[in-house]
Amino acid sequence: QVQLVESGGGLVQAGGSLRLSCAASGRTFSTYVIAWFRRAPGKEREIVAAVTPTGASTLYVDSNKGRFAISRDNAKNTVYLQLSSLKPEDTAAYVCAAREWPSGTYSYWGQGTQVTVSS
C-alpha cells in the first residue's frame, strides 16, 4: 500500500505559480501511476494530470496543458505538480492519488491541499 500526503497549496494572485508536492511512503511507490485530481466548490472531481511509474509518459487535460506540469522523483518518493499562470477558476482542493500499473483503479488518496487564486 501507499500513503500519500500533499503540500504546497496556498493563496496566490491570478497569473501566479505554485508547486504542489505529493509525498508517498511505501516500498512499491515506483510501480504506481500517480495522478492529481481537483475538486472545486459546486463542481465534480476532475483529473488534472497523471504520470506513469517511470515518468516516461504524462497525461494532461487539454484545457490545462501548457500551464500545468507533472513530474516525479522516485528516489524521493515524490510527485510534483507545477501550476503556472493560475486563474481564479483553478481554485480547488488538489488531491493526489495512486493506482497500480499497468491497469487498476485509483485506490490510494491523499487528504488534499487547497489552492486559492484571487482575481
Disulfide bonds with the S-S distance in Angstrom:
Cys22-Cys96 2.10
